[in-house]
């Protein structure tokens, strides 16, 4: 029961911390003069991945590499299968932004690099540093593309992260600091509960990371997806999810492997990475065919995600 309490409290703190960090970061970016398009493509997309970063680093430093691996891969799978699938099933998502057709291949390439680094079940510091470095050219290209977007897409981002009155830098910093503190506390509690739950249920830490921990750290993405779907902001929703997956792969997994090499059973890792790549490859034809993800595509993503979770339930070790 105590493990469940740790999980619930940890997930709640991660959600609140992620929310405060994103809100504070957006206000701080506005105060620094960043455009709404840049804020939406970078600050928000990456800020919603902060819980994954906190939980993954804590798991790595606590010598729980399977939870660290499972959290990154499981969050990427949940973002595409569960969150994007549920949002599209609720309301079809048109996607007019040109950056999406370029970002999806980047997400696929990042996933392939992660898969290659884990073929033998281990990613060392050198591979982690390489993944982390790749975020620099990715951001440079993304910001350049943002300047060339259509007026309609820029207006959508401006409506969400508008050019209103310049906010207080001091208050924004306080929210950022509060968010970081909550993230650290939440990550500690979530990992503690996850390790205890794995021991008591007799399942592997990898499976707990792929399911419970990944679901808990994906709450900010879920909240932003629901809000964007209700407002019919398909470009923002897709940008946040795809950007979050790229950030998870390059920055979170890269920095984690750089801090402490990640080692998991090779056979299990290959299967999880294959599932992650399968979901990533499914998104590409959806967006290339008619620049939208409709209800049947959302239903297919949800069905595939449910099948994967069922397989993990049948093979919990």
DABEL-V378281 format. One record per residue. N is the residue number from 1. OMEGA is omega as a letter, one per 40 degrees, with the letter a starting at -180 (* if undefined). D_FIRST is the distance of its C-alpha to the first C-alpha in Angstrom with 2 decimals. Layout:
N & OMEGA & D_FIRST
N & OMEGA & D_FIRST
This chain:
1 & i & 0.00
2 & i & 3.80
3 & i & 5.38
4 & i & 5.15
5 & i & 6.36
6 & a & 8.77
7 & a & 9.90
8 & a & 10.69
9 & i & 12.32
10 & i & 14.03
11 & i & 15.42
12 & i & 16.61
13 & i & 18.32
14 & i & 19.86
15 & a & 21.22
16 & i & 22.64
17 & i & 23.95
18 & i & 25.55
19 & i & 27.11
20 & a & 28.57
21 & i & 29.83
22 & a & 31.52
23 & i & 33.06
24 & a & 34.26
25 & i & 35.59
26 & i & 37.45
27 & i & 39.06
28 & i & 39.96
29 & i & 41.49
30 & i & 43.46
31 & i & 44.73
32 & i & 45.85
33 & i & 47.79
34 & a & 45.89
35 & i & 46.71
36 & a & 44.24
37 & i & 44.61
38 & i & 43.70
39 & a & 40.73
40 & a & 39.38
41 & a & 39.97
42 & a & 38.61
43 & a & 36.73
44 & a & 34.59
45 & a & 34.09
46 & i & 33.10
47 & i & 31.18
48 & i & 28.72
49 & a & 27.97
50 & i & 27.04
51 & i & 23.23
52 & i & 23.91
53 & a & 26.12
54 & a & 23.71
55 & a & 20.79
56 & i & 23.32
57 & i & 25.05
58 & i & 21.96
59 & i & 20.93
60 & a & 24.54
61 & i & 24.90
62 & i & 21.75
63 & i & 23.46
64 & a & 21.21
65 & a & 24.16
66 & i & 22.69
67 & i & 20.11
68 & i & 23.10
69 & a & 25.27
70 & a & 22.81
71 & a & 22.13
72 & a & 25.89
73 & i & 26.92
74 & i & 24.03
75 & i & 24.73
76 & i & 28.41
77 & a & 27.83
78 & i & 25.56
79 & a & 28.19
80 & a & 30.96
81 & a & 29.43
82 & a & 26.85
83 & i & 27.99
84 & i & 31.73
85 & a & 31.75
86 & a & 30.07
87 & a & 32.36
88 & i & 35.45
89 & i & 34.61
90 & a & 34.27
91 & i & 37.47
92 & a & 39.82
93 & i & 40.02
94 & a & 43.58
95 & a & 43.97
96 & a & 47.29
97 & a & 46.47
98 & a & 48.37
99 & a & 45.82
100 & a & 43.34
101 & i & 45.71
102 & a & 45.87
103 & a & 42.25
104 & i & 40.98
105 & i & 43.16
106 & i & 41.82
107 & i & 38.24
108 & i & 39.41
109 & i & 41.27
110 & i & 38.34
111 & i & 36.17
112 & i & 38.98
113 & i & 39.20
114 & i & 35.48
115 & i & 35.88
116 & a & 38.96
117 & a & 37.28
118 & a & 34.48
119 & i & 36.80
120 & i & 36.45
121 & a & 32.70
122 & i & 33.21
123 & a & 34.23
124 & a & 35.91
125 & a & 36.92
126 & i & 40.26
127 & i & 38.86
128 & i & 36.20
129 & i & 39.02
130 & i & 41.06
131 & a & 38.34
132 & a & 37.79
133 & a & 41.56
134 & i & 41.97
135 & a & 40.28
136 & i & 43.51
137 & i & 45.95
138 & a & 43.43
139 & a & 43.23
140 & i & 47.00
141 & a & 47.72
142 & i & 45.17
143 & i & 46.72
144 & i & 50.18
145 & a & 49.31
146 & i & 47.87
147 & a & 51.32
148 & a & 52.88
149 & a & 50.66
150 & a & 52.26
151 & a & 52.78
152 & a & 50.52
153 & i & 47.53
154 & i & 48.18
155 & i & 48.42
156 & i & 45.01
157 & i & 43.45
158 & i & 45.57
159 & a & 44.39
160 & a & 40.74
161 & a & 41.25
162 & a & 44.65
163 & i & 47.29
164 & i & 46.89
165 & a & 47.54
166 & a & 46.58
167 & i & 43.27
168 & i & 42.77
169 & a & 42.00
170 & i & 40.45
171 & i & 37.90
172 & i & 37.11
173 & i & 36.50
174 & i & 34.17
175 & i & 32.04
176 & a & 32.08
177 & i & 31.02
178 & i & 28.24
179 & i & 27.03
180 & i & 27.09
181 & i & 25.15
182 & i & 22.36
183 & a & 22.43
184 & i & 22.15
185 & a & 19.22
186 & i & 17.42
187 & i & 18.31
188 & a & 17.05
189 & a & 13.54
190 & i & 13.56
191 & i & 14.95
192 & i & 12.68
193 & a & 9.57
194 & i & 11.96
195 & i & 13.20
196 & a & 10.04
197 & i & 9.21
198 & a & 12.91
199 & a & 13.06
200 & a & 10.53
201 & i & 12.05
202 & i & 15.45
203 & a & 16.59
204 & i & 18.73
205 & i & 17.88
206 & a & 20.79
207 & i & 19.31
208 & i & 16.08
209 & a & 18.59
210 & a & 20.80
211 & a & 18.33
212 & a & 15.11
213 & i & 16.66
214 & i & 20.04
215 & a & 18.98
216 & a & 17.30
217 & i & 20.42
218 & a & 22.78
219 & i & 22.04
220 & i & 25.24
221 & i & 27.34
222 & a & 26.04
223 & a & 26.92
224 & i & 30.32
225 & i & 31.02
226 & a & 30.47
227 & a & 32.71
228 & i & 35.36
229 & i & 35.42
230 & a & 35.97
231 & a & 38.80
232 & i & 40.25
233 & a & 40.02
234 & a & 39.78
235 & i & 41.22
236 & a & 38.70
237 & a & 35.75
238 & i & 37.05
239 & i & 38.03
240 & a & 34.59
241 & a & 32.85
242 & i & 35.50
243 & i & 35.81
244 & i & 32.07
245 & i & 32.19
246 & i & 35.21
247 & i & 33.56
248 & a & 30.39
249 & a & 32.66
250 & a & 35.30
251 & a & 33.76
252 & a & 30.06
253 & i & 30.48
254 & a & 33.83
255 & i & 32.73
256 & i & 29.69
257 & i & 32.01
258 & i & 34.53
259 & a & 32.12
260 & a & 30.62
261 & a & 31.84
262 & a & 29.37
263 & i & 29.37
264 & i & 27.67
265 & a & 28.95
266 & a & 32.12
267 & i & 32.07
268 & a & 28.63
269 & a & 29.52
270 & a & 32.79
271 & i & 31.27
272 & i & 28.80
273 & i & 31.71
274 & i & 33.94
275 & i & 31.62
276 & i & 31.52
277 & i & 35.31
278 & i & 35.71
279 & i & 34.07
280 & a & 36.17
281 & i & 39.32
282 & a & 38.67
283 & a & 38.86
284 & a & 42.28
285 & i & 44.40
286 & a & 42.76
287 & a & 43.94
288 & a & 47.24
289 & a & 48.37
290 & i & 48.27
291 & i & 46.29
292 & i & 43.52
293 & a & 40.29
294 & a & 40.61
295 & a & 38.47
296 & i & 39.24
297 & i & 38.32
298 & i & 35.05
299 & i & 34.36
300 & i & 35.21
301 & i & 32.84
302 & i & 29.94
303 & i & 30.87
304 & i & 31.03
305 & i & 27.63
306 & i & 26.09
307 & i & 27.97
308 & i & 26.63
309 & i & 22.95
310 & i & 23.83
311 & i & 25.49
312 & i & 22.49
313 & i & 20.39
314 & a & 23.21
315 & a & 23.57
316 & a & 20.10
317 & * & 21.59
